[in-house]
Protein backbone atom coordinates (compact mmCIF):
# COMPACT_ATOMS: atom_id res chain seq x y z
CA UNK A 1 0.00 0.00 0.00
CA UNK A 2 1.39 3.34 -0.99
CA UNK A 3 -0.02 4.94 2.18
CA UNK A 4 2.51 3.05 4.28
CA UNK A 5 5.70 3.69 2.32
CA UNK A 6 8.53 4.79 4.57
CA UNK A 7 11.99 5.97 3.69
CA UNK A 8 14.87 4.29 5.50
CA UNK A 9 15.46 7.22 7.84
CA UNK A 10 11.74 7.59 8.59
CA UNK A 11 11.59 3.90 9.48
CA UNK A 12 14.60 4.25 11.78
CA UNK A 13 13.05 7.28 13.50
CA UNK A 14 9.68 5.53 13.97
CA UNK A 15 11.39 2.46 15.38
CA UNK A 16 13.41 4.64 17.76
CA UNK A 17 10.31 6.48 18.98
CA UNK A 18 8.73 3.08 19.69
CA UNK A 19 11.89 1.89 21.49
CA UNK A 20 12.04 5.03 23.65
CA UNK A 21 8.34 4.71 24.48
CA UNK A 22 7.45 7.64 26.72
CA UNK A 23 10.89 9.27 26.59
CA UNK A 24 11.15 10.09 22.88
CA UNK A 25 12.11 13.73 22.34
CA UNK A 26 14.54 15.24 19.85
CA UNK A 27 17.79 14.79 21.77
CA UNK A 28 16.94 11.30 23.07
CA UNK A 29 15.92 10.13 19.58
CA UNK A 30 19.12 11.51 18.04
CA UNK A 31 21.30 9.99 20.76
CA UNK A 32 19.65 6.58 20.51
CA UNK A 33 19.99 6.37 16.73
CA UNK A 34 23.63 7.44 16.88
CA UNK A 35 24.45 4.92 19.62
CA UNK A 36 22.57 1.97 18.15
CA UNK A 37 23.54 2.45 14.52
CA UNK A 38 26.89 4.23 14.85
CA UNK A 39 25.43 6.80 12.46
CA UNK A 40 25.60 10.59 12.70
CA UNK A 41 22.19 12.28 12.68
CA UNK A 42 21.82 15.99 11.99
CA UNK A 43 19.30 17.87 14.09
CA UNK A 44 17.79 19.40 10.94
CA UNK A 45 17.24 16.04 9.24
CA UNK A 46 15.70 14.60 12.39
CA UNK A 47 13.36 17.57 12.93
CA UNK A 48 12.28 17.44 9.27
CA UNK A 49 11.52 13.71 9.53
CA UNK A 50 9.61 14.16 12.79
CA UNK A 51 7.46 16.97 11.33
CA UNK A 52 6.83 15.02 8.12
CA UNK A 53 5.72 11.93 10.04
CA UNK A 54 3.55 13.98 12.33
CA UNK A 55 1.90 15.46 9.21
CA UNK A 56 1.32 11.89 7.94
CA UNK A 57 -0.20 11.00 11.34
CA UNK A 58 2.48 8.38 12.06
CA UNK A 59 3.54 10.34 15.15
CA UNK A 60 1.83 12.53 17.72
CA UNK A 61 3.64 15.04 19.90
CA UNK A 62 2.91 16.72 23.21
CA UNK A 63 4.87 19.22 25.25
CA UNK A 64 6.30 18.31 28.64
CA UNK A 65 6.57 20.68 31.56
CA UNK A 66 8.99 23.60 31.43
CA UNK A 67 11.98 23.33 33.72
CA UNK A 68 14.49 25.82 35.08
CA UNK A 69 17.27 23.49 33.94
CA UNK A 70 16.17 24.03 30.32
CA UNK A 71 15.66 27.76 30.79
CA UNK A 72 11.89 27.37 30.85
CA UNK A 73 11.85 25.57 27.50
CA UNK A 74 9.57 22.52 27.25
CA UNK A 75 10.53 19.23 25.62
CA UNK A 76 8.38 17.99 22.76
CA UNK A 77 7.68 14.29 23.30
CA UNK A 78 6.73 12.02 20.42
CA UNK A 79 4.71 8.84 20.42
CA UNK A 80 3.87 6.49 17.62
CA UNK A 81 0.22 6.46 16.51
CA UNK A 82 -1.82 3.47 15.41
CA UNK A 83 -1.22 4.48 11.80
CA UNK A 84 2.53 4.66 12.50
CA UNK A 85 2.40 1.16 14.00
CA UNK A 86 0.60 -0.08 10.90
CA UNK A 87 3.23 1.55 8.67
CA UNK A 88 6.02 -0.18 10.61
CA UNK A 89 4.24 -3.53 10.50
CA UNK A 90 3.73 -3.16 6.75
CA UNK A 91 7.39 -2.24 6.26
CA UNK A 92 8.55 -5.24 8.31
CA UNK A 93 6.26 -7.65 6.46
CA UNK A 94 7.34 -6.31 3.06
CA UNK A 95 11.03 -6.69 3.94
CA UNK A 96 10.46 -10.20 5.30
CA UNK A 97 8.69 -11.22 2.08
CA UNK A 98 11.61 -9.91 0.03
CA UNK A 99 14.21 -11.66 2.23
CA UNK A 100 12.25 -14.91 2.09
CA UNK A 101 12.12 -14.74 -1.72
CA UNK A 102 15.92 -14.82 -2.07
CA UNK A 103 17.04 -18.28 -3.19
CA UNK A 104 19.18 -20.00 -0.54
CA UNK A 105 21.97 -20.47 -3.07
CA UNK A 106 22.54 -16.71 -3.22
CA UNK A 107 24.10 -16.79 0.24
CA UNK A 108 26.13 -19.94 -0.29
CA UNK A 109 29.84 -19.33 -0.52
CA UNK A 110 32.20 -21.35 -2.64
CA UNK A 111 35.77 -21.90 -1.56
CA UNK A 112 38.44 -22.62 -4.11
Secondary structure, 3 states (H helix, E strand, C coil): CHHHCCCHHHHHHHHHHHHCCCCCEHHHHHHHHHHHHCCCCCHHHHHHHHHHHHHCCCEEEEEEEECHHHCCCEEEEEEECHHHHHHHHHHHHHHHHHHHHCCHHHHCCCCC
